[in-house]
Amino acid sequence: MLRTAAREIAVHISFEIGVNPLKLDELLDTIFEKEYYKTLKEEAPAYTDYPNQKQMDYIKSLALGVSGHLAELDTYIQKYAKNWHVGRISRVAVAIMRVAMYEILYMPDIPPAASVNEAVELSKKYEEADTTAFINGILGSFIRGELSFDK
C-alpha cells in the first residue's frame, strides 16, 4: 500500500467522523477488522492491501489528529473559503482539506506541496473539477496565510 492509498483511507475516516455515531476508536476497530476490511475493496481500490504497521500508524495518526483538531481545521477552512460556510461545502471536500491541513500543520516530515498535491489528486476522484479548483485555492491560501517561510 502506498502512502496515497493510506491518505485516501484517512480521508474516508475523516468523512466518517462527522457522520458515523461510533466513537473514533470503535470506528477504527471496525474498519481495520480484517474480514470487514476485505469487503471495503469493493467500494474503493485503496482498500485492496491491508496496511502494514507503519501505514496503520500513519492512518491512525491522521484520523486521531483530524478528530482532535476538528474545530481548528474547520476554522481554517472557514477563514480561507471566502464567502462560504463550512456547512455548505461538500463533506468529502471538507474531509480532504482537513487531512491536508492537518498534515501541513502537524506532520513536518511531509512537504506542504505534497499534501496539497495529494489532496487535489484525491479530490479529482470524488469531486467535480470546480470543487477540485476550490480545494486547491483554499489550501494554497492556507499555506500562504499560515506558514512562515522566514524560519
Backbone as a chain_set.jsonl record, in Angstrom:
{"seq": "MLRTAAREIAVHISFEIGVNPLKLDELLDTIFEKEYYKTLKEEAPAYTDYPNQKQMDYIKSLALGVSGHLAELDTYIQKYAKNWHVGRISRVAVAIMRVAMYEILYMPDIPPAASVNEAVELSKKYEEADTTAFINGILGSFIRGELSFDK", "coords": {"N": [[0.847, -1.182, 0.0], [0.597, 2.146, -0.9], [1.518, 5.445, 0.312], [-0.336, 7.218, -0.672], [-2.706, 5.694, -0.915], [-3.073, 5.096, 1.777], [-3.498, 7.666, 2.752], [-5.881, 8.248, 1.438], [-7.605, 6.442, 2.697], [-7.502, 7.559, 5.248], [-8.819, 9.964, 4.702], [-11.361, 8.952, 4.144], [-12.005, 8.025, 6.689], [-11.925, 10.439, 8.064], [-14.137, 11.658, 6.885], [-16.112, 9.92, 7.854], [-16.018, 10.486, 10.577], [-17.648, 12.671, 10.959], [-20.194, 11.701, 10.366], [-20.729, 9.16, 11.358], [-22.026, 7.361, 14.087], [-20.345, 5.99, 15.82], [-17.696, 6.003, 18.255], [-14.387, 7.281, 17.71], [-12.278, 5.373, 18.191], [-13.732, 2.988, 18.179], [-14.727, 3.063, 15.595], [-12.335, 2.897, 14.102], [-11.48, 0.347, 14.942], [-13.52, -1.192, 13.818], [-13.275, -0.665, 11.02], [-10.691, -1.659, 10.52], [-10.876, -4.311, 11.151], [-10.066, -7.382, 9.983], [-11.694, -9.072, 8.247], [-13.895, -7.424, 7.689], [-12.552, -5.271, 6.53], [-11.671, -6.404, 4.133], [-14.027, -6.409, 2.662], [-14.307, -3.783, 1.95], [-12.773, -3.177, -0.26], [-14.328, -3.396, -2.474], [-15.647, -1.027, -2.574], [-13.64, 0.929, -2.793], [-10.478, 1.063, -4.384], [-8.323, 1.653, -2.714], [-8.432, 0.08, -0.513], [-7.447, -2.377, -1.189], [-5.012, -3.612, -0.365], [-4.108, -4.684, 2.876], [-3.095, -2.486, 5.448], [0.355, -2.222, 6.488], [2.209, -2.087, 9.615], [3.486, 0.454, 9.787], [2.044, 1.958, 7.91], [-0.499, 1.728, 9.044], [-0.081, 3.102, 11.431], [0.338, 5.66, 10.408], [-2.163, 6.198, 9.148], [-3.877, 6.058, 11.388], [-2.748, 8.071, 12.948], [-3.313, 10.338, 11.396], [-6.159, 10.198, 11.412], [-6.758, 10.387, 14.186], [-5.523, 12.826, 14.705], [-6.922, 14.635, 13.011], [-9.47, 14.346, 14.117], [-8.981, 15.273, 16.728], [-8.354, 17.917, 16.243], [-10.46, 19.093, 14.982], [-12.187, 21.413, 15.238], [-10.32, 23.493, 15.0], [-9.264, 23.005, 12.415], [-11.564, 23.299, 10.866], [-12.028, 25.978, 11.348], [-9.898, 27.128, 9.964], [-10.595, 26.304, 7.351], [-12.971, 27.72, 7.072], [-11.972, 30.329, 7.274], [-10.424, 30.636, 4.936], [-12.115, 29.93, 2.888], [-13.566, 31.928, 1.215], [-16.545, 33.689, 1.603], [-17.994, 31.354, 1.913], [-19.652, 29.034, 3.91], [-18.594, 26.47, 6.097], [-20.463, 24.428, 6.366], [-21.762, 24.461, 3.931], [-20.057, 23.402, 2.11], [-19.108, 20.464, 0.366], [-19.091, 17.388, 2.164], [-17.122, 15.551, 1.579], [-15.15, 17.127, 0.343], [-14.504, 18.767, 2.51], [-13.468, 16.829, 4.271], [-11.195, 16.03, 2.825], [-9.726, 18.445, 2.797], [-9.363, 18.826, 5.567], [-7.65, 16.687, 6.243], [-5.383, 17.278, 4.65], [-4.676, 19.821, 5.684], [-4.152, 19.149, 8.337], [-1.901, 17.486, 7.998], [-0.113, 19.405, 6.948], [0.132, 21.214, 9.074], [0.906, 19.625, 11.305], [2.565, 17.485, 10.639], [5.561, 17.6, 9.996], [7.386, 16.18, 8.444], [6.255, 15.755, 6.024], [6.178, 17.403, 3.045], [4.513, 20.528, 2.533], [3.627, 21.061, -0.117], [3.366, 18.486, -1.143], [1.243, 17.496, 0.376], [-0.823, 19.176, -0.506], [-0.847, 18.574, -3.267], [-1.541, 15.835, -3.172], [-4.07, 16.063, -2.007], [-5.449, 17.455, -3.997], [-5.286, 15.622, -6.135], [-6.685, 13.479, -5.017], [-9.17, 14.672, -4.682], [-9.973, 14.843, -7.309], [-10.889, 12.313, -7.818], [-13.259, 12.152, -6.438], [-14.756, 14.484, -6.604], [-16.209, 17.24, -8.494], [-14.643, 19.148, -11.16], [-14.643, 21.93, -10.588], [-14.863, 21.946, -7.821], [-12.505, 20.707, -7.127], [-10.691, 22.677, -7.956], [-11.476, 24.666, -6.175], [-10.749, 23.491, -3.684], [-7.965, 23.354, -4.083], [-7.405, 26.1, -4.246], [-8.169, 27.018, -1.667], [-6.399, 25.542, -0.026], [-3.934, 26.488, -1.004], [-4.119, 29.228, -0.327], [-4.293, 28.929, 2.424], [-1.728, 27.885, 3.047], [-0.086, 30.049, 2.231], [-1.068, 31.977, 3.975], [-0.744, 30.98, 6.579], [1.688, 29.642, 7.035], [4.994, 30.25, 7.977], [7.677, 31.272, 6.154], [10.021, 32.313, 6.853], [11.697, 31.085, 8.592]], "CA": [[0.0, 0.0, 0.0], [1.32, 3.406, -0.978], [1.031, 6.492, 1.211], [-1.521, 7.795, -1.308], [-3.851, 4.873, -0.507], [-3.242, 5.297, 3.219], [-4.099, 9.005, 2.902], [-7.277, 8.141, 0.997], [-8.326, 5.785, 3.793], [-7.617, 8.568, 6.311], [-9.877, 10.889, 4.28], [-12.628, 8.246, 4.367], [-12.245, 8.035, 8.134], [-12.249, 11.831, 8.402], [-15.528, 11.827, 6.475], [-16.944, 9.137, 8.779], [-16.034, 11.128, 11.898], [-18.78, 13.579, 11.016], [-21.495, 11.098, 10.087], [-20.869, 7.855, 11.986], [-22.251, 7.526, 15.527], [-19.331, 5.306, 16.623], [-16.525, 6.756, 18.716], [-13.299, 7.073, 16.749], [-11.569, 4.11, 18.412], [-14.625, 1.915, 17.716], [-14.754, 3.166, 14.138], [-11.069, 2.348, 13.615], [-11.51, -1.107, 15.161], [-14.444, -1.77, 12.839], [-12.701, -0.573, 9.68], [-9.488, -2.466, 10.374], [-11.131, -5.73, 11.401], [-9.602, -7.907, 8.683], [-12.767, -9.548, 7.369], [-14.652, -6.251, 7.236], [-11.659, -4.506, 5.655], [-11.682, -7.048, 2.814], [-15.246, -6.026, 1.934], [-14.221, -2.377, 1.546], [-12.1, -3.018, -1.554], [-15.361, -3.27, -3.499], [-16.004, 0.394, -2.606], [-12.504, 1.755, -3.215], [-9.237, 0.303, -4.545], [-7.37, 1.943, -1.632], [-8.541, -0.99, 0.486], [-7.002, -3.642, -1.762], [-3.996, -4.193, 0.517], [-4.227, -4.34, 4.297], [-1.907, -1.697, 5.794], [1.337, -2.745, 7.433], [2.193, -1.316, 10.863], [3.849, 1.848, 9.513], [0.899, 2.572, 7.245], [-1.568, 1.789, 10.039], [0.267, 4.208, 12.335], [0.115, 6.894, 9.654], [-3.612, 6.381, 9.012], [-4.45, 6.355, 12.708], [-2.244, 9.387, 13.344], [-4.127, 11.321, 10.679], [-7.542, 10.142, 11.901], [-6.784, 10.934, 15.541], [-5.162, 14.239, 14.613], [-8.054, 15.377, 12.447], [-10.526, 14.324, 15.12], [-8.58, 16.12, 17.847], [-8.193, 19.316, 15.813], [-11.586, 19.359, 14.086], [-12.636, 22.81, 15.304], [-9.236, 24.32, 14.461], [-9.199, 22.799, 10.966], [-12.753, 23.92, 10.276], [-11.824, 27.428, 11.413], [-9.037, 27.474, 8.827], [-11.377, 26.169, 6.119], [-13.893, 28.86, 7.055], [-11.192, 31.548, 7.051], [-9.921, 30.727, 3.562], [-13.206, 29.686, 1.935], [-14.224, 33.239, 1.155], [-17.994, 33.726, 1.379], [-18.568, 30.02, 2.003], [-19.708, 28.453, 5.25], [-18.133, 25.08, 6.039], [-21.629, 23.573, 6.193], [-22.191, 24.474, 2.524], [-19.045, 22.704, 1.312], [-19.364, 19.018, 0.426], [-18.394, 16.712, 3.277], [-15.908, 14.919, 1.046], [-14.165, 18.205, 0.179], [-14.067, 19.16, 3.857], [-12.611, 15.751, 4.781], [-9.914, 16.115, 2.105], [-8.992, 19.619, 3.284], [-8.959, 18.591, 6.958], [-6.474, 15.804, 6.252], [-4.245, 18.024, 4.104], [-4.287, 20.873, 6.639], [-3.527, 18.504, 9.494], [-0.548, 17.107, 7.586], [0.692, 20.617, 6.797], [0.382, 21.818, 10.388], [1.402, 18.755, 12.369], [3.437, 16.412, 10.158], [6.606, 18.341, 9.292], [8.148, 15.34, 7.52], [5.552, 15.756, 4.742], [6.213, 18.756, 2.481], [3.177, 21.079, 2.284], [3.258, 20.897, -1.528], [2.935, 17.096, -1.329], [-0.098, 17.386, 0.96], [-1.76, 19.857, -1.404], [-0.933, 17.783, -4.49], [-2.314, 14.623, -2.888], [-5.459, 16.476, -1.79], [-6.008, 17.782, -5.311], [-5.445, 14.37, -6.89], [-7.762, 12.721, -4.386], [-10.439, 15.342, -4.971], [-10.345, 14.533, -8.696], [-11.59, 11.032, -7.804], [-14.536, 12.225, -5.734], [-15.431, 15.772, -6.763], [-16.215, 17.887, -9.806], [-13.449, 19.952, -11.42], [-14.699, 23.223, -9.898], [-14.591, 21.7, -6.404], [-11.065, 20.454, -7.046], [-10.049, 24.001, -8.018], [-11.826, 25.312, -4.91], [-9.878, 22.881, -2.67], [-6.603, 23.809, -4.368], [-7.33, 27.511, -3.876], [-8.217, 27.149, -0.209], [-5.144, 25.034, 0.539], [-2.871, 27.428, -1.372], [-4.286, 30.416, 0.525], [-3.969, 28.491, 3.784], [-0.267, 27.81, 3.169], [0.447, 31.416, 2.164], [-1.515, 32.751, 5.121], [-0.454, 30.421, 7.888], [3.055, 29.139, 7.21], [6.059, 31.244, 7.933], [8.814, 30.78, 5.383], [11.188, 33.075, 7.307], [12.394, 30.324, 9.634]], "C": [[0.891, 1.244, 0.0], [0.739, 4.408, 0.018], [-0.228, 7.152, 0.651], [-2.775, 7.023, -0.897], [-4.124, 5.04, 0.985], [-3.901, 6.647, 3.489], [-5.566, 8.967, 2.502], [-8.133, 7.47, 2.077], [-8.519, 6.77, 4.945], [-8.699, 9.594, 5.973], [-11.245, 10.24, 4.483], [-12.989, 8.263, 5.846], [-12.608, 9.442, 8.594], [-13.692, 12.149, 8.031], [-16.453, 11.137, 7.479], [-17.051, 9.776, 10.158], [-17.274, 12.013, 12.037], [-20.14, 12.927, 10.88], [-21.748, 9.776, 10.807], [-21.037, 8.021, 13.491], [-21.204, 6.834, 16.413], [-18.256, 6.277, 17.095], [-15.371, 6.388, 17.793], [-12.59, 5.743, 16.953], [-12.415, 2.914, 17.978], [-14.688, 1.892, 16.184], [-13.488, 2.555, 13.538], [-11.024, 0.831, 13.779], [-12.387, -1.798, 14.123], [-13.814, -1.794, 11.447], [-11.534, -1.537, 9.497], [-9.64, -3.904, 10.852], [-10.94, -6.405, 10.034], [-10.714, -8.385, 7.752], [-13.596, -8.384, 6.83], [-13.831, -5.441, 6.231], [-11.661, -5.079, 4.239], [-12.897, -6.633, 1.994], [-15.17, -4.605, 1.381], [-13.555, -2.181, 0.186], [-13.089, -2.955, -2.707], [-15.78, -1.803, -3.665], [-14.882, 1.266, -3.153], [-11.243, 0.897, -3.306], [-8.206, 0.556, -3.442], [-7.343, 0.832, -0.594], [-8.069, -2.343, -0.025], [-5.999, -4.343, -0.857], [-4.241, -3.748, 1.953], [-2.957, -3.6, 4.71], [-0.944, -2.438, 6.72], [1.362, -1.81, 8.648], [2.519, 0.163, 10.639], [2.683, 2.591, 8.865], [-0.279, 2.732, 8.204], [-1.319, 2.948, 11.004], [-0.009, 5.556, 11.67], [-1.383, 7.194, 9.542], [-4.227, 6.778, 10.348], [-3.99, 7.713, 13.224], [-3.052, 10.493, 12.677], [-5.552, 11.358, 11.228], [-7.659, 10.764, 13.291], [-6.478, 12.422, 15.535], [-6.294, 15.088, 14.077], [-9.172, 15.458, 13.478], [-10.218, 15.277, 16.279], [-8.48, 17.599, 17.514], [-9.324, 19.769, 14.892], [-11.994, 20.829, 14.07], [-11.586, 23.748, 14.7], [-9.191, 24.214, 12.929], [-10.392, 23.437, 10.271], [-12.672, 25.443, 10.319], [-10.944, 27.891, 10.261], [-9.803, 27.366, 7.5], [-12.302, 27.373, 5.984], [-13.158, 30.159, 6.702], [-10.812, 31.716, 5.576], [-10.958, 30.4, 2.489], [-14.06, 30.952, 1.894], [-15.694, 33.102, 0.774], [-18.658, 32.347, 1.343], [-18.57, 29.594, 3.459], [-19.321, 26.985, 5.122], [-19.308, 24.131, 5.793], [-22.146, 23.503, 4.769], [-21.226, 23.733, 1.604], [-19.302, 21.2, 1.442], [-18.523, 18.379, 1.533], [-17.11, 16.035, 2.813], [-14.813, 15.97, 0.897], [-13.628, 18.649, 1.531], [-13.132, 18.104, 4.436], [-11.23, 15.797, 4.133], [-9.09, 17.282, 2.634], [-8.539, 19.446, 4.73], [-7.686, 17.755, 7.023], [-5.25, 16.562, 5.746], [-3.76, 19.079, 5.096], [-3.633, 20.272, 7.88], [-2.095, 18.093, 9.159], [0.368, 18.331, 7.535], [1.072, 21.195, 8.159], [1.159, 20.926, 11.346], [2.292, 17.597, 11.921], [4.552, 17.033, 9.33], [7.446, 17.503, 8.33], [7.485, 15.255, 6.146], [5.573, 17.186, 4.199], [4.795, 19.269, 2.21], [2.715, 20.897, 0.837], [2.776, 19.474, -1.808], [1.526, 16.896, -0.777], [-1.14, 18.013, 0.043], [-1.942, 19.039, -2.678], [-1.773, 16.523, -4.274], [-3.791, 14.945, -2.678], [-6.146, 16.763, -3.123], [-6.249, 16.51, -6.12], [-6.584, 13.527, -6.317], [-9.118, 13.346, -4.693], [-10.907, 15.067, -6.402], [-11.112, 13.213, -8.782], [-13.016, 11.16, -7.288], [-15.361, 13.474, -6.013], [-15.399, 16.237, -8.216], [-14.979, 18.778, -9.941], [-13.473, 21.29, -10.684], [-14.449, 23.068, -8.402], [-13.115, 21.419, -6.194], [-10.302, 21.781, -7.075], [-10.289, 24.773, -6.722], [-10.917, 24.807, -3.783], [-8.447, 23.363, -2.856], [-6.422, 25.266, -3.947], [-7.32, 27.723, -2.376], [-6.896, 26.69, 0.403], [-3.968, 25.949, 0.199], [-2.932, 28.683, -0.516], [-3.92, 30.106, 1.967], [-2.456, 28.463, 3.989], [0.34, 29.214, 3.164], [0.105, 32.22, 3.42], [-1.035, 32.263, 6.463], [0.981, 29.94, 8.102], [4.054, 30.262, 7.08], [7.25, 30.632, 7.215], [10.112, 31.5, 5.78], [12.043, 32.308, 8.294], [13.801, 29.955, 9.248]], "O": [[1.816, 1.364, 0.803], [-0.38, 4.243, 0.503], [-1.089, 7.594, 1.412], [-3.794, 7.629, -0.566], [-5.279, 5.116, 1.403], [-4.765, 6.755, 4.359], [-6.404, 9.587, 3.157], [-9.26, 7.895, 2.333], [-9.59, 6.808, 5.552], [-9.42, 10.047, 6.863], [-12.182, 10.894, 4.94], [-14.143, 8.49, 6.209], [-13.5, 9.614, 9.424], [-14.392, 12.832, 8.779], [-17.458, 11.71, 7.9], [-18.068, 9.623, 10.834], [-17.873, 12.089, 13.11], [-21.149, 13.533, 11.24], [-22.89, 9.319, 10.855], [-20.266, 8.751, 14.115], [-21.175, 7.063, 17.622], [-17.947, 7.255, 16.414], [-15.371, 5.325, 17.174], [-12.321, 5.043, 15.977], [-11.878, 1.933, 17.464], [-14.701, 0.826, 15.567], [-13.56, 1.786, 12.579], [-10.588, 0.115, 12.878], [-12.036, -2.861, 13.611], [-13.821, -2.825, 10.776], [-11.4, -2.16, 8.444], [-8.655, -4.637, 10.95], [-11.585, -6.03, 9.054], [-10.656, -8.108, 6.554], [-13.955, -8.364, 5.652], [-14.352, -4.984, 5.213], [-11.654, -4.331, 3.262], [-12.812, -6.519, 0.771], [-15.892, -4.264, 0.445], [-13.743, -1.146, -0.453], [-12.738, -2.511, -3.801], [-16.209, -1.386, -4.741], [-15.132, 2.224, -3.885], [-10.968, 0.097, -2.412], [-7.299, -0.257, -3.259], [-6.354, 0.661, 0.12], [-8.274, -3.357, 0.642], [-6.122, -5.542, -0.609], [-4.543, -2.583, 2.211], [-1.856, -4.029, 4.365], [-1.36, -3.179, 7.611], [0.605, -0.841, 8.693], [1.888, 1.031, 11.243], [2.378, 3.725, 9.237], [-0.973, 3.749, 8.179], [-2.242, 3.686, 11.349], [-0.529, 6.475, 12.303], [-1.817, 8.314, 9.812], [-5.007, 7.728, 10.422], [-4.76, 8.427, 13.866], [-3.429, 11.47, 13.324], [-6.091, 12.436, 11.48], [-8.553, 11.572, 13.541], [-7.096, 13.193, 16.269], [-6.596, 16.146, 14.629], [-9.754, 16.523, 13.685], [-11.099, 15.997, 16.748], [-8.517, 18.443, 18.41], [-9.164, 20.712, 14.117], [-12.132, 21.423, 13.001], [-11.925, 24.683, 13.976], [-9.092, 25.227, 12.238], [-10.247, 24.044, 9.21], [-13.188, 26.121, 9.43], [-11.209, 28.926, 9.65], [-9.676, 28.23, 6.633], [-12.405, 27.971, 4.913], [-13.659, 30.98, 5.933], [-10.876, 32.822, 5.039], [-10.694, 30.581, 1.301], [-15.142, 31.01, 2.477], [-16.039, 32.486, -0.235], [-19.755, 32.195, 0.805], [-17.577, 29.781, 4.162], [-19.682, 26.33, 4.144], [-19.159, 23.135, 5.085], [-22.891, 22.584, 4.427], [-21.549, 23.468, 0.446], [-19.672, 20.724, 2.515], [-17.392, 18.79, 1.793], [-16.134, 15.956, 3.558], [-13.669, 15.73, 1.283], [-12.428, 18.881, 1.68], [-12.108, 18.445, 5.028], [-10.215, 15.625, 4.809], [-7.895, 17.135, 2.893], [-7.441, 19.876, 5.085], [-6.759, 18.076, 7.766], [-4.186, 16.49, 6.36], [-2.557, 19.211, 5.319], [-2.671, 20.826, 8.409], [-1.18, 18.326, 9.949], [1.496, 18.287, 8.026], [2.21, 21.616, 8.363], [1.984, 21.416, 12.117], [2.729, 16.804, 12.755], [4.503, 17.0, 8.1], [8.147, 18.058, 7.485], [8.085, 14.74, 5.203], [5.035, 18.09, 4.838], [3.96, 18.517, 1.708], [1.544, 20.611, 0.592], [1.874, 19.276, -2.622], [0.708, 16.209, -1.389], [-2.215, 17.448, -0.162], [-3.071, 18.832, -3.123], [-2.618, 16.188, -5.104], [-4.663, 14.195, -3.116], [-7.288, 16.36, -3.342], [-7.31, 16.349, -6.722], [-7.357, 12.931, -7.068], [-10.095, 12.638, -4.935], [-12.108, 15.06, -6.671], [-11.895, 13.01, -9.709], [-13.885, 10.369, -7.655], [-16.548, 13.514, -5.689], [-14.665, 15.702, -9.046], [-14.345, 19.119, -8.942], [-12.434, 21.743, -10.204], [-13.882, 23.964, -7.777], [-12.535, 21.845, -5.195], [-9.368, 21.977, -6.297], [-9.392, 25.46, -6.233], [-10.378, 25.605, -3.016], [-7.789, 23.74, -1.887], [-5.402, 25.623, -3.358], [-6.539, 28.528, -1.869], [-6.336, 27.377, 1.258], [-3.092, 26.159, 1.038], [-1.902, 29.152, -0.03], [-3.308, 30.927, 2.65], [-1.958, 28.965, 4.997], [1.186, 29.528, 4.001], [0.9, 33.046, 3.87], [-0.927, 33.051, 7.403], [1.434, 29.845, 9.242], [3.966, 31.107, 6.189], [7.766, 29.592, 7.625], [11.153, 31.329, 5.145], [13.034, 32.846, 8.789], [14.507, 29.314, 10.026]]}, "num_chains": 1, "name": "protein.A"}
